[in-house]
Amino acid sequence: MKQNNNKAHKFGMVIDLDKCTGCGSCMVSCMSENNVPFKEDESNKKDSITWMSVYKLTNGKSFPDTQIVYMPRPCQHCGGKGDHGHSPCVSVCPAVATDYGYDTGIVSQIYTRCFGCRYCMGACPYHARYFNWWDPKWPEGMENYLSPDVSPRMRGVVEKCSFCYHRYQAARDIAYYEGRDDIEEHEYQTACTTACPAGAIVFGDLNNPAHQVHQIVKPDPHPDPRNKHVVGKSRNPKVFRLLERLGTNPKIYYLSEREWVRKAGDNYLDGEWDKIKNYHGATLSND
Amino acid sequence: MKVDRRSFLGLGLGAVAGVAVSPVGIKLTDDSSIWTQNWPWTPVPIDGEVTYENSVCSLCPGSCGLSIRKIDDRPVKIEGLAEHPVNDGGACLHGIAGLQYLYDPARVKTPLKKNGDKFEKISWDDAIALVAGKLVDIRKSGSPEKLACIADKEQGSVSGLFQRLLKTFGSPNFYTMPSLESYLEVTAEALHGEGMTIGFDLENSDFVLSFGAGIIEGWGSPVNCFKANASRRARHAKLYQIESRLSNTAANADKWIPIKPGTEADLALGICAVILKNNLFNGGATANFRGGFNKLAIMIQKDYAPSKTAEITGVKASDIEKIATLFAKAKMPVAVFGKGRGDGAQSLKELAAVHTLNCLVDNINKEGGAFVQPQSEYLEFPDESMDSIADAGFSKNKAGRYVNQLIEKVNESSKPVVEALFVYNANPCYSLHDSKSVKQAIGKIPFVVSFSSFLDETAKEADIILPSHTFLERLEDVPSCAGLAKSVVGLTKPVIDPVFDTKHAGDAVILIAKALEGSIAQNFEWETYDECLESVAGGIWDSLSEDGYAIISEGAPSGSVAVNVSFLADNPATIQAQGDYELTLIPIDNMRLINAGIAASPFAIKTVSDKVLKGSDIVVEINPLTAKGLKDRGYATLTTPMGTARVMINLNEGMMPGIIGMVEGLGHTFDNKYVSNKGINVNDLIGPVIESGSGLDAAFGIKVKISKA
């Protein structure tokens, strides 16, 4: 029996920003799961490696009308224009150190192939990639908690969220061992998803209508008629993606009841939002 | 040999062809690329068999169930335990980062004894003998009550062993650090009588009126509260947050009601007044009011009419009426107290006033309301046998009711009030207000024994450190006691052999007791702590050891409870912030930091925003209107009656004008560069203000002056 690779998955995530409390559990669970190191001073956020990063957004109004929302941002695992797998980072990597998995939709990162040119970091519109400026160092004895599932990185390479790919591999191994064709929804969940105390993160296969993530997002399989680069746009009016109209086709969807939060998912010119607020992801003129 | 043009060219071309054809070049390139990918200094984690073990977190009173993934003997990942009655999957960042505490650079690796300014290693036998010898001397001197103990809580068998040691030794001086549970008990005692506690059924309530309780800031049992909050929309429940700062809870709430800091009690009484005046209260409930009700009703109509309350609190009179109506008319309303995480300073006036709202709308012991029930006592310690010295000592008065009163007495008295002090799971030199004077008091005590796992601020002041196992290395019963609607006891289990030469604090106490001999030793006949736990947990041991937890009570308790509001009826004064400056400095509870007990882990510190901590500078929040000439990200000097501090400015529209917010949990000074020497401890800048009538330190913030640095 061969491992089942013939059905294409498209793993993705929907994050309910109304439930997110900004507590940081997802960030720490990610760091602990993926052997992410830490330094003495992590307050320079530009060199602080956080595969999952939680941003704080405000509505820009003054007291007492201010509102805040927290936005967790893992790697967006972009499908690229038209969702053909030409993610911004994959397209520019000269070393094939990052690649698009057509069977999973996951953008990989192979540390030993990376030689640190950082083109991918420049190409990524989401700041999801991090460079190891230093070798990782753990205090004496702390190396004992490192997990063998993810290799610790070294100075000079780029790293990012892998959707906990090793968990997918482990789940597939179990399925294979048990003679099953495919894995169940609950068998493959990322570390941030399982850690979230508010249950704000839902992870699964966007191609599988039985999965919760599909049911919330209701992705449109056809290219958006108003912007042909956009594929997989949500048919749920409360759901949006970041910088959706670039056509990067991220697999991270966000959910919010609040309009100002949905508006924060992109940059809009004056007056633009009102025209496309029910159709974010579209460009105004069909190019 | 003559090299002519022809042979030169021939050799040259031959060499070029040779190099091109030869595999050496490719081999060298390949070798060098392999060589550049050798990182012998980068660890290669060893693989092995994967197993999962269940345990319970005891880093905070939340008591969440944990699932720990292990590779052979090494724990590598902590996650929340699905289907656990407290957290049902999910865990907070501190629990998940728990493994970092095992290998914390500041851990105390062996017993230590202070010699001059330095600590020296000593053996466990010598350490126990030394402590016992000192205690024997104190007993011989005839004042056994001069042995005191400060622990994190009263509940649980380890705390029980400390209390038992003190009692059979002859001292009533057992203290706990302020915690939400201690405030719940104080409130319940004031309104309902001794031995009671309060739980809030947030998961079912349809209208939560929170007086600054940081429901998603770590209040109560954090993960449980996160879940209750996350299900709010689906349940069509409302959360109204009364707080002077746009906290995460306020931001997530259905309505944020900004209030002048420290006037929450007044607002609660104002709402009571509207409920009474408009006959919105439940007639049946008032039948339970035993003392002071009529007096209270008259007092609040006079002193807390909406217009007056509006003046005191800054909340509009119309809003007060609206909130009162919504609250009283909701099906399952609940009013929640405990500002921030609920373990900081609180005044009994505020606690009682907020809880009176619950009593008025008759949600006591009803689904979605407040559960008032006896404190759960699941442990069955055998009765103590005490000798005459113990009897005499134990019957004396405590030095004070609360730990802050003990500290004050030690500092004031010229004669030693306390000869020896035990500190377990507590860091008073960091977490109490005016940490300088706390340190001074601890310094005045001739013999301080710390049972800390880490060389924290208080352990540094100790004479002997008997290091405890961390929660991943020990067996312990962990009662959930943080305002949860259900009462659950979890079992923390060792998931790794002790990393260092530490002992279970329970074992250390048993050893000390045995070394004291006589009637004290007779009360500690267990060989080990594990044996003790199994015997005292009697009734629930089977379920603890099999399921990892035991549910003591669940759902609304039956029966009504009497309510006595005589404390409020006298209209005790609202606590004012200390000092004469114009602005008020308030502490901020941030989920990613810890202000009581242990310090946050390196991972947790890493997640802290650069708008809270930048380099080694603490960042304070201030409304642009109040900041006047100060620039965002610029420096300023804060001056309070307690001291001054250099801070960075974060202009924040979520702050009420007139206040400055400073996060709690930074400014540690122990030997862990990843978490220490970052920012300052807000408790250095705030002094205690004692509420007369209750004796509680009730200072919420302090007056402050800000100037450009």
Interface residues (C-beta under 8 A of the other chain):
Chain A: D18 K19 T21 G22 C23 G24 S25 M27 V28 S29 M31 S32 E33 N35 F38 K39 E40 D41 E42 S43 N44 K45 S48 T50 V54 K56 T58 K61 S62 F63 P64 T66 Q67 I68 V69 Y70 T112 D135 P136 W138 P139 E140 G141 M142 E143 N144 Y145 L146 S147 P148 S151 P152 R153 M154 R155 A191 T194 A195 C196 P197 A198 G199 A200 E257
Chain B: Q37 W39 W41 T42 P43 V44 P45 I46 D47 G48 R69 I71 R74 P75 V76 K77 I78 E79 G80 N87 G89 G90 A91 C92 L93 I96 A97 L99 Q100 L102 Y103 D104 P105 I216 P222 V223 F226 K227 N229 A230 R233 L246 N248 A251 N252 W256 P258 V499 M591 R592 P602 F603 A604 I605 K606 T607 V608 S609 D610 K611 L613 K614 G615 S616 N623 P624 L625 E653 G654 M655 M656 P657 K673 Y674
